[in-house]
Amino acid sequence: MTSTPDAPGHDGSDLAELREEIDALKAIPHEEIVNPLPKIVEEEEPEAEPTDAIGSEDWDDPEPEPSAR
């Protein structure tokens, strides 16, 4: 790159900040950038509860009470 009196030579020092921003954006998964999940949906997402294995039910047991939130 050549320099002129109006535009002095460029040493690239101001590109470090831009590089940090690019690296931070690269760390975000593509799907999250294209189709972000709203925070309210993320906060309200139910948590999975453990269940018994298929075939291990004891049909003679009374109904278990649902877990309280």
C-alpha positions in Angstrom: 0.0 0.0 0.0 1.4 3.4 -0.9 1.1 6.5 1.2 0.4 10.0 0.0 0.7 13.2 1.9 -3.0 13.2 2.6 -3.1 9.6 3.8 0.0 8.6 5.8 1.2 5.0 5.8 -1.0 2.5 7.6 0.6 0.4 10.4 -2.6 -1.8 11.1 -2.8 -0.9 14.7 -6.4 0.2 14.5 -7.4 -3.2 13.1 -6.9 -5.0 16.4 -10.2 -3.8 17.7 -11.9 -4.8 14.5 -10.3 -8.2 14.7 -11.6 -8.7 18.3 -15.1 -7.9 17.1 -14.9 -10.3 14.2 -13.6 -13.1 16.4 -16.4 -12.5 18.9 -19.0 -12.8 16.0 -17.3 -15.9 14.7 -17.7 -17.6 18.1 -21.6 -17.2 17.8 -23.1 -20.3 16.0 -24.5 -19.5 12.6 -28.0 -20.7 13.6 -28.1 -18.3 16.5 -27.2 -15.3 14.2 -29.7 -16.3 11.5 -32.5 -17.4 13.8 -32.0 -16.2 17.3 -34.0 -17.6 20.2 -35.9 -14.9 22.1 -34.7 -14.6 25.7 -38.3 -15.1 27.1 -38.6 -18.4 25.3 -35.2 -19.5 26.6 -36.1 -18.5 30.1 -39.5 -20.2 30.0 -38.2 -23.4 28.4 -39.3 -26.4 30.6 -36.7 -28.6 32.2 -36.8 -32.3 31.4 -37.8 -34.6 34.3 -36.4 -38.1 34.6 -38.8 -40.9 33.8 -38.8 -44.7 34.4 -37.5 -47.0 31.7 -40.0 -48.4 29.2 -41.4 -51.7 30.6 -40.5 -50.9 34.2 -43.9 -49.6 35.3 -45.7 -51.4 38.1 -49.3 -51.2 37.1 -50.4 -52.2 40.6 -48.9 -49.1 42.2 -51.1 -46.1 42.8 -50.6 -43.1 40.5 -47.6 -41.1 41.5 -48.2 -37.4 42.3 -47.0 -35.0 39.7 -43.9 -33.1 40.7 -44.5 -29.6 42.0 -42.9 -26.6 40.3 
